Amino acid sequence: MIANTLNDRKRPKLDVETVSIYKPASEYDWSYSHHAHITHYKGKFYAIWSNGRINEDDVGQRVLMAVSDDFLRWSVPQALVDTTGGIHSDLVLTAAGFHQHGDTLIVYYGQYEYKPEHLENGSRKSGDKGHMNTFLYAIVTKDGMSWSEPIPMYLPIIPNHGPQQTQSGRLIISGNIMFPYSDDPTGMAGGVQSGIYPPEMSGTICDDSESFWQVKEARQWPVGLCEGSFYQTADGILHMLLRSNSRKLWVTRSADDGASWSNPLPTSFSDNNSKFHFGRLSDGTIYYVGTPDPEPRGKRSPLVLSLSLDGMLFNRHFILKNEMCERLFQGMYKGGDYGYPHTLVHDGYLHVIYSVCKESISALRVPIETL
């Protein structure tokens, strides 16, 4: 059973360096930011995130990028993939992570649009329904400055994280209910659909923030499972942890390198109903970064680093951020202090990028030797 042990008296707060990457100036100055990712490529740090005018996942949402030589000072963010027209309205674009192969850097993003009956006065209606044309795209660069045109990946998914390599070298994308894999190291071809959706849905299902609820009903699960992140233990088993919109994470496992996945089950790993990220330090320690305190629900604070030697018991915990955050502007489904972290281990530091109240983007780093 995968579990974490929460005890405030045993959660020292780490001394971290924190930087601001993006802050909106007003409610109407693209004041929604979320789904951040970070990487290091050819001597520079790159950050991407979803950026909307006011509301979460509304029409016209784009992907922004900022660059830094030293992590501390960041460029003025620019639209890497700008607002794009669809059939009935502008598309919803979602930043979906990085992959590097050789001298090439790849950025992934997902797209969908709303059916006309789910639009009102040029914006989405409340409720996450009416998606259509859900697809994954990639853009590539060999220098960090010149980028390709969007390249279709022929996968119907809005990923939670970019491709992650298993012990065999296979690349797996963590989605909600779909976990496509590829044995092509470029990360640009050979995607095979796999996941926890019913086999009879394989020809029609997509993976976005609407469809995982449909899988919940089809599977008759008591919870809606989404926003996976996985790690691999020494025995070769893949453990895909999933947000369950409850007080605990759930897990599905694969013993065949992601070709098939077990029936999901609840764990004893607590959660505040939010996205998280697992990774591995250079010494083999498995880590988690997220907001594991179940209460207050939706607060998404504090931001915590948890460590495990075996991937089963996460029993060393550190607070990364717990300062009070205040939402400055109105917007549909905005809130939560520290949202949707993504991590990078580089040059002796653990780097974490995250959204603040779904408005701003910040990042922190901490020396691994201090853990």
N, C-alpha and C positions, 0 to 999 in steps of 0.2 A: 504494500500500500504506500503510495507516494504521500508524504506529509510534510508540513512545516511546523515549527514550534515557535509560537509567538509569546514573547515575554519582554515588556518594555524595559525591565531592569537589565536585560541582556542584549539591548539593541543600542550600542553606542552610536552617536551621530558622528559621521566622518567629516573631516575637514576637506571640503571639495572646492574646486575652482568652478565658478558658474559664469556663463556668458549669455548675453541676449543676442539672438540672431534676427528676430523680427518682432516688431510691435506695431499694431495699427494706430493711426493717429486719430481716427474718429470711427463712429459706428458705420459710416458709409465708405470707409477707406479699406475695403477688403478686410473686414474685422473677424473673419473666421479662419482659423489655422489649426491643422490637425494632421495625423498620419505621417509623422516625421521619420526620416531615415538618415543615417550618417555613414560615410565611408572615407577611406584615405586612398588617394590615387595620384601617383607621380608627384609626390611631395606636397600635396594639398589635401585639405579636408573638404568634402562636398556634403551639403545637406539639401534634402528635398522635402517638400511637404505639400499637402492639399491646402488650397487657399480659396475661400469663397467670399462673396461680397458681404453677406450678413449672416445667412443661415447655414447650418450644417447640411452638406450634400445637396445643395440647391443648384439650379440650372446656372451654367456659366462657370462653375468651379474649375480652377486651373491648377497647375503644378508649378510651384516656385522653387528656385534653387539659389543658394548662397555658397560662397567659396572662401576658404581661409588658408593662409600660409602657416599659421601657428596655433590655430584653434581659438585664440583669444580675440582676434580682430577679424570680422567677417565682412565680405562685400555687401553692397546694397543688393537685396534680393531682386532677381529678374525672373520673368516668366519663362520657364524651360519649355512648357507646353501651355500655350495661352488658351483662352476661352475658344471653344470649338463648336461650330454649329452642328446640330443633328437634324432629324427629320421634322420633328414637331417643335423643338426648342433647342437651346444650347445644351450641350452634353454636360454630364457630371463627371469630372476627372478626379481620380484618386491616386496619389503617390503610392507606389507599391514596392519600392526597394531597389537595391543595387546588385550587380554581379560583375566581377572582373575575371577576364580570361586573357592571358598574355598581356598585350599592351592596350587592350580594349576595355572601356568602362561602359556598362549597360545600365540604363535606367528603365524601370518598368512602371507602367501606370495602367490602371483600369478605367474603363468608361462604360456608362450606360446613359439612358435618358428616360424621362417619364412619359407615359402615355398621356394623351391630351386630357383625358378625364381626371387625371391626377395633378393637373396644373390649374392655378387660379391667379389671375392678374400677373402672369408672367413668372410666377414662382411655384415651387412645389407646395402641395397641401401637406398638412400634418399627417403623420402615419407613413411608414416606410413601405409603400406599395406602388404598384404600377410601373415597375422597371421594365425596360426593353433594351435589346441590343447590348447585352453585357459582354464585353470582350477585353482581352489583355493585349497591350501594345508595348513595344520597346523602342527606345532610341539609343544610339550608340555614338561613342566618340573615341578617338585615338589620341587626343591632345587636351581634352577638357574644355575646349573652346568652340570647335566646330562640331555640330551634332547632325546626325542623319535625320531624314524624315521618319515619321512613325512607321514602324514595321509590325504588321499583325503577327501575333503569336498563335493564333488559331486555338485559343483556349478560352472558354466562357467563364472567366473568373476575375474577381477583384481580390488580389492576394492580400494577405495580412502581413507577410514578410516576403522579401525576395528569396531566390533560390539558396538553399543551404546544402552543403555537401555532406554525404554520409561517409562511413569508413571505406566503402567501395569506390567512392568518387561519384556516385549517383547524385544528381541534384534534385531536391524536393522543394516545392513551393508550399508554404503553409497557408491554407485558405480557411474557410469556415467549415464546410462539409466536403470540400474537394482538395486533394493534395497531389497535384500532378507531379510526375517525375520524368526525368530525362537522363540518358546516359551520354548525351552530347555535352562535352565540357564547356562549350561556348555559351551554353544557356540560351541559345537562340533557335533550337530545333529539337525535334524528337519528343515533344511533350506527350505523355500518356496520362489520360485521366484515371484517377483512383480516388477513393475517399470512403465516406461513411453514409452516403446516400443509398437508397434502395436500388438494386441493379436495374429494375424496370424503369427507373428514371434516368438512366445513363444517357439516353439519346436526346433528352429534352432539358435536363436540369442545367442551370447555370449556378454560379456561386457568387452571391452578393448579399447585401444586408436584408434583402427581402426573402430570398430563396431558402435560407437556413430555417426559417420558420415553417416553410412548406415541408421540409424534410422532418422537422420535429413532429408535425401532424401525421406524416406518412409512417414514421417509425413509432409513433405513440410514445415518445419520450416525455418525461415530466418537465423537461427544461429545453430551451433552445440553445444549441451548441454552436459556438462561433469563435473566430479570432484565435486560431491555433498557433502554437510555437512548440518546436520539438527539440529533443536532444537524444543522443544515442549512448546507451550504457555499454560497459565492457563486453557483455555477452552478445552484442550486436543488435539488441532490441531497440527499436525506435519508440519513443514515448511522446506522443502528440498531446500536450495539455490544451484544454479548451475552456474558454470562458463559458459559463453556464447561466449567466444572468441570475445567479443565486449566491450563496455565501461560500461555495466551494468550487474549485476547478474540477473538471472531469478529464478523463484520459482515454485515448484509444491507442492501441499498440500495433506495431507491425514487426513480424519476424522474418519477412521476406523482402527487406530493403524498400518498403513503401509500395509494393505491388498490391497488397491487400491490408485491411485494417480491422482490428477487433471491434466488437460491440462496445461502445463507450460506457464507462462506469464512473461513478463519483470517486474522488480522492478525499484525503484529509488535508488538502492544501487550501488554505483560506483565500478569499478574494473579495475585492470591493466592486465587482461587476465592471471590469475594465480589461483592456488589452495589456499584455505583458511580453517579456522577451527572455528566452533562455539562451545560454551560451556556455562556452568552456574557456577557462583560463589556460595559460601555457603549461601549468603543472598538472592539468587534467581535472581540476576542480570544476564541477558544474555549477553555474550560477543562474539566478533568477533576478530580474529587475521588474518591479511592478508595485501595485498598491494592495497589499494583502489584508489590511485591516477591514473586516466586514462592515464595521460601523464607524461613522454614520454612512449609510448607504448612499452612494453617488458622490461622496466627498472626494474620493481618490487621493487620499493623503493619510500617512506620509508615503513618500517614495522610498522603497526599501530594496536593499541588496541582500539576497540570501544565498548561502553557499552549501554545497553538498559534496561529499566524497564519493558517494555511490549512486546518486540520482534517485534515491528512495527517501532519505531523510535529509531535509534542509534544516540544519540546526544551528547555523551561525548567521546572525542577522545584523545589518547595519542600516541606520537611517541616512539616506542621501539628502533628502529635502523634507522639511515639515513646516516651513513658514506658511503663514496664512496668505491665501491668494484671493483677490477680489476681481470678479468679472466686471468689466468696465462698460460693455456695450450689450444691447439686446440682440437676440438671435435665437432661432429655433434650435432646441436641443444643445445649447451651449451650457457649460458648467464643468465641475470637477477640477480640482486644483492641478494635479499632475497627470497628464493624459498620455496614454499610448506610447510608452518609452520604446526606444530602439537603442541597441548597444553596439559598441565597437571596441575590440581589444587591439591596441596599437602602441608600440614604443614604450611599453611598461606602464601604460595607463588603461583604465577602463573608462570609456567615454559613453555618456548617456545623453540622448537627445529626446525631448518631450515637449508637449504643448502645455500651456498654462491657461486654464479656463477655456480652452479651445479658441483662444484669441491670439496668443503670442507663442513664439517658438524660442526655447532656451536649450542650453546644453551644459553639461558639467563633466568634469573628469576628476579621477582620484588615482593616485599611484597604487598599483597592485601590491607593491611591497608593504603597504600599510594595512592590508587586510588581514 
